Amino acid sequence: MLSYEVVRRAIEFGRPERLPMRFDVLGINDVQEVDRNQIGAGDITKRETFDEWGCRWVRSEITNMGQVKGHPLENWAALGSYEWPDPDDPRLYEDMESRFEGSNGKYVLTRIFMLLFERMHSLRGMENVLMDFHLERKRIEMLADRIVEYDLAIIRNISEQFPGQIHGFCFSDDWGTEKNTFISPILWRDFFK
């Protein structure tokens, strides 16, 4: 059974002959990741970078992904001059075709890092976003809508450029700590659901 079929059957609860594996350290992987380019923030060797959204990423002297320390929309006054990233920017997709190499028979995934809530607080700052749900509802709804529009355009562009070649999309969004969610379930249902 090909890796693709093992993963597909596992996702669909279709009783694959074995569990799918994703163990990159040992070179065992039923999945091939074909990611688009992360403009600006992708170079983890630099201490400070800016991603395509204008968020400033800072890293320690130890190589790591870093964290957002500069929020381009920390103040709503910046909204009028803010330059939204372009999901049609060809640099996002440059050389993506070559990343399919070795994917024959595998389940091919791509991803969107920082899908919605993470992107909201990377743009505004966590404290601001949490207050915005109550004090700036219209603005935070607009921000969420713009982020979703961008993400949907990325999905559409990848699907159109590589029809039938991508089997799944991975998304990241951190919704809580080890003990609690960042917002109440009632607010989550009201705003995000």
C-alpha positions as CSV (number, residue, x, y, z in Angstrom):
1,M,0.0,0.0,0.0
2,L,1.4,3.4,-1.0
3,S,2.1,6.0,1.6
4,Y,-0.7,8.2,0.1
5,E,-3.2,5.4,0.6
6,V,-2.1,4.7,4.2
7,V,-2.5,8.4,5.1
8,R,-5.8,8.8,3.2
9,R,-7.3,5.7,4.8
10,A,-6.2,6.8,8.3
11,I,-7.8,10.2,7.8
12,E,-11.0,8.6,6.6
13,F,-11.0,5.9,9.3
14,G,-10.6,3.3,6.5
15,R,-8.4,0.8,8.3
16,P,-5.0,1.2,6.7
17,E,-2.7,-1.8,6.9
18,R,-0.4,0.2,9.2
19,L,-0.3,3.6,11.0
20,P,1.0,6.5,8.9
21,M,4.5,7.6,9.8
22,R,6.0,11.1,10.0
23,F,9.4,10.7,11.5
24,D,11.7,13.1,9.6
25,V,14.7,12.6,11.9
26,L,14.9,9.0,10.7
27,G,13.9,9.8,7.1
28,I,10.6,7.8,7.5
29,N,7.7,9.8,6.2
30,D,4.5,9.0,4.5
31,V,3.9,12.7,3.9
32,Q,5.7,15.1,1.6
33,E,5.5,18.8,2.7
34,V,5.5,21.2,-0.2
35,D,5.4,24.7,1.4
36,R,5.3,28.1,-0.2
37,N,7.9,30.7,0.7
38,Q,7.6,32.7,3.9
39,I,8.7,36.1,2.7
40,G,11.1,37.8,5.2
41,A,10.5,35.7,8.3
42,G,11.8,32.4,7.0
43,D,15.5,33.0,7.6
44,I,16.0,31.7,11.2
45,T,19.7,32.5,11.1
46,K,18.9,36.2,11.4
47,R,18.3,37.7,14.8
48,E,15.6,40.0,13.5
49,T,13.3,39.7,10.4
50,F,10.0,41.1,9.2
51,D,7.4,38.8,7.7
52,E,5.1,39.6,4.7
53,W,2.6,41.1,7.1
54,G,5.2,43.6,8.5
55,C,5.5,41.8,11.9
56,R,9.0,42.0,13.4
57,W,10.3,38.6,14.5
58,V,13.1,38.5,17.1
59,R,15.3,35.5,17.9
60,S,17.9,34.7,20.6
61,E,21.5,33.8,19.9
62,I,20.3,30.2,19.7
63,T,18.7,29.3,16.3
64,N,15.0,29.2,16.7
65,M,11.8,30.4,15.0
66,G,11.7,33.5,17.2
67,Q,8.6,35.4,18.3
68,V,6.8,38.5,17.1
69,K,8.0,41.5,19.0
70,G,6.8,44.2,16.6
71,H,3.1,44.6,15.7
72,P,2.4,46.8,12.7
73,L,-1.2,47.4,13.8
74,E,-0.5,47.8,17.5
75,N,-2.3,51.2,17.1
76,W,-5.4,51.3,15.0
77,A,-4.2,54.7,13.7
78,A,-1.7,52.7,11.5
79,L,-4.6,51.0,9.7
80,G,-5.0,53.7,7.1
81,S,-1.4,53.4,5.8
82,Y,-1.0,49.7,6.4
83,E,0.1,47.7,3.3
84,W,-1.7,44.4,3.3
85,P,0.3,41.5,1.9
86,D,-0.4,40.3,-1.6
87,P,-1.5,36.6,-1.8
88,D,-0.8,36.8,-5.6
89,D,2.9,37.9,-5.0
90,P,4.8,35.4,-7.2
91,R,7.7,35.2,-4.7
92,L,5.4,33.2,-2.4
93,Y,5.3,30.4,-4.9
94,E,8.7,30.6,-6.5
95,D,10.5,27.2,-6.7
96,M,7.5,25.5,-5.1
97,E,7.4,23.0,-8.0
98,S,10.8,21.6,-7.1
99,R,9.6,20.7,-3.6
100,F,7.4,18.0,-5.1
101,E,10.6,16.0,-5.9
102,G,10.4,12.7,-4.0
103,S,6.6,13.0,-3.4
104,N,5.6,10.1,-5.7
105,G,3.3,7.9,-3.8
106,K,3.2,10.1,-0.7
107,Y,0.4,12.2,0.8
108,V,1.3,15.8,-0.1
109,L,0.7,18.6,2.4
110,T,1.2,22.3,2.4
111,R,0.5,24.8,5.2
112,I,-0.5,28.2,6.3
113,F,1.4,29.2,9.4
114,M,-0.4,31.5,11.8
115,L,-3.8,31.0,10.3
116,L,-6.2,33.5,12.1
117,F,-6.0,34.1,15.8
118,E,-2.2,33.9,15.8
119,R,-2.1,36.3,12.9
120,M,-4.5,38.7,14.6
121,H,-2.3,39.0,17.7
122,S,0.9,39.1,15.7
123,L,-0.5,42.2,13.9
124,R,-2.1,43.9,16.9
125,G,-0.4,42.4,20.0
126,M,-2.1,39.8,22.2
127,E,-3.4,42.3,24.8
128,N,-4.9,44.6,22.2
129,V,-6.7,41.7,20.4
130,L,-8.2,40.4,23.7
131,M,-9.5,43.9,24.5
132,D,-10.6,44.5,20.9
133,F,-13.1,41.6,21.1
134,H,-15.0,43.8,23.6
135,L,-14.0,47.4,22.8
136,E,-13.3,47.5,19.0
137,R,-15.6,44.7,17.7
138,K,-16.1,46.2,14.2
139,R,-12.3,46.8,13.7
140,I,-11.3,43.3,14.9
141,E,-14.0,41.7,12.8
142,M,-12.6,43.6,9.8
143,L,-9.1,42.4,10.6
144,A,-10.2,38.8,10.9
145,D,-12.0,39.1,7.6
146,R,-8.9,40.5,5.8
147,I,-6.8,37.7,7.2
148,V,-9.3,35.0,6.1
149,E,-9.5,36.6,2.6
150,Y,-5.7,36.4,2.3
151,D,-5.6,32.8,3.5
152,L,-8.4,31.7,1.1
153,A,-6.5,33.4,-1.7
154,I,-3.4,31.4,-0.8
155,I,-5.4,28.2,-0.8
156,R,-7.0,29.1,-4.2
157,N,-3.6,30.1,-5.7
158,I,-1.9,26.9,-4.6
159,S,-4.9,24.7,-5.8
160,E,-4.9,26.4,-9.2
161,Q,-1.1,26.2,-9.7
162,F,-0.9,22.6,-8.6
163,P,-4.2,21.0,-9.4
164,G,-4.6,17.5,-7.9
165,Q,-1.1,17.6,-6.5
166,I,-1.8,18.8,-3.0
167,H,-3.8,16.4,-0.9
168,G,-4.2,18.4,2.3
169,F,-3.5,21.7,4.0
170,C,-2.1,22.1,7.5
171,F,-2.9,25.2,9.6
172,S,-1.5,26.4,12.9
173,D,-3.4,28.5,15.4
174,D,-2.7,28.5,19.2
175,W,-5.9,28.9,21.2
176,G,-4.7,28.5,24.8
177,T,-2.2,27.6,27.5
178,E,-1.8,24.3,29.3
179,K,-4.6,25.3,31.6
180,N,-7.1,27.5,29.8
181,T,-8.2,29.0,26.5
182,F,-7.2,32.6,25.8
183,I,-10.8,33.6,25.5
184,S,-14.0,32.2,26.9
185,P,-15.9,29.4,25.0
186,I,-18.9,31.8,24.8
187,L,-16.8,34.5,23.1
188,W,-15.1,32.0,20.9
189,R,-18.5,30.7,19.6
190,D,-19.7,34.2,19.2
191,F,-16.7,35.6,17.2
192,F,-15.1,32.6,15.5
193,K,-17.8,30.0,15.0
